[in-house]
Amino acid sequence: MSTFVKVIVIGAGNRGKNYAEFATINPVRMQVVGVADPRTFAQKNLQKRHQIPDENTFSDWRQVADREKFADAVFICTPDRLHRDPAVALAKKGYHILLEKPMAVTEEECTEIVETCITSGVMLMVCHVLRYDPLISKIKELIDHGAVGDVMHIQHLEPVGFYHFAHSFVRGNWRNEAQSSFALLAKSCHDLDLIHHWTGGRRCIKISSFGSLNHFRKENKPVGAADRCLDCLVEKTCPYSACKIYLDRVKQGHVGWPVSVICSSSVPDIESVTEALRNGPYGRCVYECDNNVCSNQVVNIEFEGGLTVAFSMVAFTEEICQRKTSIYGSKGELTYDGNRIRVFDFLTKKTTLHSSESSAPESFAMAGHGNADYHLVDAFISAVASADPSLIHSGPEETLASHRLVFLAERARLENRVVFLVLPCFTYFSM
Ligand SMILES: NC(=O)c1ccc[n+]([C@@H]2O[C@H](COP(=O)([O-])OP(=O)(O)OC[C@H]3O[C@@H](n4cnc5c(N)ncnc54)[C@H](O)[C@@H]3O)[C@@H](O)[C@H]2O)c1
C-alpha cells in the first residue's frame, strides 16, 4: 500500500464532513475519493469540497459495497442505527474502517462488527475522540508512570450542557431510544471507555446504575407555553427556547453547530433558521417532544482489586462536555478540569501541573472536541498508511470491552439491580 490513503466518506453529515477536512489540510497524506449520502445537499457539498468524480458519489452506502473496492478506507459516519450493516459489509470488501461511536446499538451487533473486521484482516478504529486528546492521553501516561501509585477510586463527570442536551437529546437526533440509542450509549460510551482505559482494562466485578428522564416532560410545560417557541408567550423566560438557541445565534452571525444542524439542506441564515423553527423538530417546545432518553444517570462500578468508580452524566450544566475527573491513588491524587491536570503527591506534598501542546490546526479545533478530532484522523491515516494497527488507541477488542460496560450499566438501570460478573469474562448473575 502507498502512503497516500484514499478514503470514502459514508454519511457526509456533521462528523463525516469534519473528519474529511483532514484531507484539505494534509492532501499528500489523504484524499477523499468517494461519498455516500442520501441528502443531496450534504453529498454535493462534500463532492465539491474534495473534487470527487461524479461516478464516485452515491445516495446509499450499499452502492459503495456493490462496487469493486476503489479506496483504502471508509469513514462510517451514519446515524447510530446505521453502523452495523455498512461496517460489516465494507469490512468484508476489505476496507479499513473508521467507525463513529457507538459501534452499534446492541452488544451482538458490536461483537459482529469486531469479529468481521478481525476475520477480514482490516483495521477498525472507533471514534472515541477523547482518547486522541493530548491532555487526556497524558492522564493515562501519568497513571502508568505511577504518579498516583495504585489507583483506588475514579470519579468522573460528564456535563452535557443545558442547551446541548435540549438540542441533541430533547429535540434532535438522539432524543428517542428507538430512533438512535439510549443516552448512556450515545453520550457516555466515551466516558466508560476512558474509565476502562484508566483502569488498565481491569475486569469489572459489579456494576449498578440509576437515572431517568427528568424535567423535559409534558407535565413540566409552563402555563401559557405554546407548542412551538416562535408562537410562545413565555419564551423569554425559558432557557431552552429555540429562539435563544438558534435564532439569536444566527442573528449574531454564528452559523456553525448547533445552527448548521437544523438547516440540513441549505446554508443557515435568518430566513432558513426561522423556517426550520416554524416547521422542523428543532422549533418544538422542549416539554412537547417525543423524547425519552435519560437526562441524568449515574454508574457505579467495582473493578478487580477493589478499584471503585463513580460516574455521572448530567444534562443540566453550564459547561458543554468539558469532563471533570479525579483519580485517587495510594500515593497521590490527580484532578483534570478540561484545561489542565494537577497531581498532588502525598509524600512530598508537592503539586505538579500538566498542560499539553497540540499541533492541530485552528480550523479543526473549531469543529468540535478541541483538537482531538484532528489527532484521531491523524492516527487512523497513519495506521493505514503504515499498515500499523498499534497506532490505533481505540481498536476492536478494547472498544468492545468498554461498550460492554455501557450495555451492562444500562441493564442494571433497567432491571433496577446490581449486575455481578463472574470469571472468566462476562457471565452475568443477579442479586
Ligand atoms: N465521536 C463523537 O464524539 C461523535 C459526536 C457526534 C456524533 N457522533 C456520532 O456520529 C454519527 C453521525 O453523527 P452526525 O452528527 O454526523 O449526524 P448527521 O445526521 O449530521 O450525519 C449523518 C449522515 O448520514 C447520512 N446517511 C443516512 N443514511 C445513509 C445511508 N444509507 N448511506 C449513507 N449515508 C447515510 C445522513 O443523510 C447524514 O447526512 C452518529 O452515530 C453519532 O452518534 C459521534
The ligand as an SDF file (V2000), in Angstrom:
LIG
                    3D

 44 48  0  0  0  0  0  0  0  0999 V2000
  -17.2860   10.8200   18.1130 N   0  0  0  0  0  0  0  0  0  0  0  0
  -18.0960   11.7180   18.6290 C   0  0  0  0  0  0  0  0  0  0  0  0
  -17.7950   12.3380   19.6280 O   0  0  0  0  0  0  0  0  0  0  0  0
  -19.4260   11.9750   17.9920 C   0  0  0  0  0  0  0  0  0  0  0  0
  -20.0430   13.2190   18.1200 C   0  0  0  0  0  0  0  0  0  0  0  0
  -21.2700   13.4080   17.5000 C   0  0  0  0  0  0  0  0  0  0  0  0
  -21.8570   12.3690   16.8070 C   0  0  0  0  0  0  0  0  0  0  0  0
  -21.2530   11.1560   16.7310 N   0  0  0  0  0  0  0  0  0  0  0  0
  -21.8460   10.0240   16.0050 C   0  0  0  0  0  0  0  0  0  0  0  0
  -21.5470   10.1900   14.6270 O   0  0  0  0  0  0  0  0  0  0  0  0
  -22.6110    9.6460   13.8350 C   0  0  0  0  0  0  0  0  0  0  0  0
  -23.0730   10.7160   12.8630 C   0  0  0  0  0  0  0  0  0  0  0  0
  -23.4890   11.8520   13.5860 O   0  0  0  0  0  0  0  0  0  0  0  0
  -23.6740   13.2790   12.8590 P   0  0  0  0  0  0  0  0  0  0  0  0
  -23.8300   14.2790   13.9380 O   0  0  0  0  0  0  0  0  0  0  0  0
  -22.6380   13.4660   11.8500 O   0  0  0  0  0  0  0  0  0  0  0  0
  -25.0940   13.0380   12.1780 O   0  0  0  0  0  0  0  0  0  0  0  0
  -25.6270   13.6880   10.8210 P   0  0  0  0  0  0  0  0  0  0  0  0
  -27.0770   13.4280   10.8100 O   0  0  0  0  0  0  0  0  0  0  0  0
  -25.1340   15.0890   10.7010 O   0  0  0  0  0  0  0  0  0  0  0  0
  -24.9190   12.8120    9.6900 O   0  0  0  0  0  0  0  0  0  0  0  0
  -25.3080   11.5060    9.3580 C   0  0  0  0  0  0  0  0  0  0  0  0
  -25.3500   11.4310    7.8540 C   0  0  0  0  0  0  0  0  0  0  0  0
  -25.5830   10.0730    7.4480 O   0  0  0  0  0  0  0  0  0  0  0  0
  -26.3610   10.1300    6.2820 C   0  0  0  0  0  0  0  0  0  0  0  0
  -26.9970    8.8530    5.9570 N   0  0  0  0  0  0  0  0  0  0  0  0
  -28.1920    8.3780    6.3840 C   0  0  0  0  0  0  0  0  0  0  0  0
  -28.4570    7.2120    5.7840 N   0  0  0  0  0  0  0  0  0  0  0  0
  -27.4090    6.9200    4.9690 C   0  0  0  0  0  0  0  0  0  0  0  0
  -27.1180    5.8480    4.0750 C   0  0  0  0  0  0  0  0  0  0  0  0
  -27.9650    4.8410    3.8980 N   0  0  0  0  0  0  0  0  0  0  0  0
  -25.9370    5.8740    3.3980 N   0  0  0  0  0  0  0  0  0  0  0  0
  -25.0740    6.8970    3.5640 C   0  0  0  0  0  0  0  0  0  0  0  0
  -25.3180    7.9560    4.3810 N   0  0  0  0  0  0  0  0  0  0  0  0
  -26.4610    7.9540    5.0830 C   0  0  0  0  0  0  0  0  0  0  0  0
  -27.3750   11.2300    6.6080 C   0  0  0  0  0  0  0  0  0  0  0  0
  -28.0600   11.7130    5.4590 O   0  0  0  0  0  0  0  0  0  0  0  0
  -26.4990   12.2720    7.2630 C   0  0  0  0  0  0  0  0  0  0  0  0
  -26.0090   13.2320    6.3490 O   0  0  0  0  0  0  0  0  0  0  0  0
  -23.6880    9.2010   14.8200 C   0  0  0  0  0  0  0  0  0  0  0  0
  -23.5830    7.8310   15.0490 O   0  0  0  0  0  0  0  0  0  0  0  0
  -23.3470    9.9670   16.0830 C   0  0  0  0  0  0  0  0  0  0  0  0
  -23.7860    9.3400   17.2690 O   0  0  0  0  0  0  0  0  0  0  0  0
  -20.0570   10.9640   17.3020 C   0  0  0  0  0  0  0  0  0  0  0  0
  1  2  1  0
  2  3  2  0
  2  4  1  0
  4  5  1  0
  4 44  2  0
  5  6  2  0
  6  7  1  0
  7  8  2  0
  8  9  1  0
  8 44  1  0
  9 10  1  0
  9 42  1  0
 10 11  1  0
 11 12  1  0
 11 40  1  0
 12 13  1  0
 13 14  1  0
 14 15  2  0
 14 16  1  0
 14 17  1  0
 17 18  1  0
 18 19  2  0
 18 20  1  0
 18 21  1  0
 21 22  1  0
 22 23  1  0
 23 24  1  0
 23 38  1  0
 24 25  1  0
 25 26  1  0
 25 36  1  0
 26 27  1  0
 26 35  1  0
 27 28  2  0
 28 29  1  0
 29 30  1  0
 29 35  2  0
 30 31  1  0
 30 32  2  0
 32 33  1  0
 33 34  2  0
 34 35  1  0
 36 37  1  0
 36 38  1  0
 38 39  1  0
 40 41  1  0
 40 42  1  0
 42 43  1  0
M  CHG  2   8   1  16  -1
M  END
$$$$
